[in-house]
């Protein structure tokens, strides 16, 4: 499992992996952008170079475009333990409710959780209301701070992918 100090490096590692995967499968950045429904191939370039915030919807689009499962992807980066099962919620908004419930169950206030995940308490409230494009690094940090062992991350990514499919 990653430690919170490694969270910022994950975007760079994912970008490097994506470039290698794309090249091994003879895909151009234009090909991948088209498959993922991105407007410009520059988005792929920026992702591969770690110059763009990796959001949950962006990652879900990329994984769907290359037919990679959420579970296999997260296991590849050791973001989830072996044997964790995927399940989808009805909407991404439900993930915010899970975060709120887990935070309260762990005994954290908004202000108590905020410094552990590198956000303001207002941003944690927005995350729980799912009013923004959630960064993968934020989900990793919340998952770790609440001791969820990858469950939140896998559920969020799998749900985002299922929502995009439908």
N, C-alpha and C positions, 0 to 999 in steps of 0.2 A: 504494500500500500504506500501511497505517496505521503510525505509529510507536508504540512502546510507551507513550509519554506520552499518546497519544490513546485508549488502550484503555479507560479508565474512562468516557470520553465516549461510547463506542459504545452502551452500554445506553440512554442518553438519546436518541441519534439514532435508534436502532431503535424506541424507544417513540413518538417523534414521527412516524416514518414509518408505524408501525402505525396510529396514530390517523387520519392522513391517508388511508391506504389504506382503512381501515374506513369512514370517512365518505364517501369517493368511491364506495364500493360499497354504500352505504345499509345498512350493518350496524350494529346496536346492539352495545354491549358484551355484552349478554346473548346475542345471536345468535352472536357470535364465541366466547364462552365455551362455549356449547352445542356448536358445531361442533368446537371443539378438545378437548372432553371435560374442561373445567375445572369444578371444583365451584362456583365463584362468579364472577360478572362482576367482582367487586372485583379479582380477579387480573388481568384485562385492564386495568382502571383503573390499578392499581399499575404494570403493565408500561408502559403508555402514558406514565406520569408519571416513569419511571425510578426507582421506589421499590421495586423488587424485583430480586433478583439474577437475571439472565437465564441460566438453565441450558440445557444442550444439549437435554434432553428437552422443556422448555417451548418453546424456539424451534422444535424439530421439530414439536411438536403444532400450533403456530400456523401454520407454513408449510403443513402438510398441510391444515389447516382452510380455508385460502384458496387452495389449489391453486398454491402458489408453489414453484418448484424450489430446491433448495439452491444450485445453481450460479448461477442468476439473482439470488437474494437476496444471496449473497456478492459477486458482481460489482457489484451495485447500490451496495454500501457500499465498493467497492474493497478488499475483503479478500483477493481472489485475483487473480492476473494473468489476462489474456485467454488463452483456449485451454486452460485447465486442464480435464482430464477428470474426471468423477465416477466413482467406483466404490465399491461397498459391501463391507464386511467381513462376516463371518458374525455377529459380535456386537460390541457396544460394548467389551467387555473386550479385544478385539484391539487397540483403539486404545491402551490402556495399554501393551501390549507394544511397539507401534510407538514410542511415546514413549520407553520405556526403551531400545530398540535405537538410536534416533536420538541419544539423550543420550550413550550409551556410544560410538557412532561419532564423535560430535563431541568426545569426550574430556572430558566433564563428569562429575563425581561428583554425587551427590544434593545435597551441600552447595554444589557449584560452580554448579549450575543454579538452585538455590532463590532466591538474591537477584536473579538476572536476570529472574525471572518473578514476584517479589513473594510468594513462598511460603516456608514453612519446609521443611527437607529432609524432615521427616515428611510434610508435605502432598504433596510431589513423589512420595514413595514411595506414598502412597495413590492419587495420580493414576495412577501406573503400574500399580497393582493395580485401578484403576477401582472403588474402594470408596465413591464419593461422587457426589453430583450435581455434575457438572462445569460450572463457569461458562464461558460463551462467552468472556468476557474472559481467563480463564486459558488457554484453548486458543489464543487470539490471541497472548498473551504467549509461550507455549511455542513455538508455530509460528515466531514471529519470532526468539526467542533461539536456536533450533536452525537457523535459516536455511532453513526448509522452504517458503517462498514460497506459503503458503496450502494446500499439499497436506494437511497434518494437519487443518486446519479444515474443508476441503471433505469429506474422507473421513469425519471424525467426524459432521458434520451429515447427510451423505447416508446413512451407516449408521444413525444414530438414526432417520431418517425411514423407512428400509426396515424396520427392526425394528418400529416402530410400525404400519406397514401390515400386517404379518403377524401 
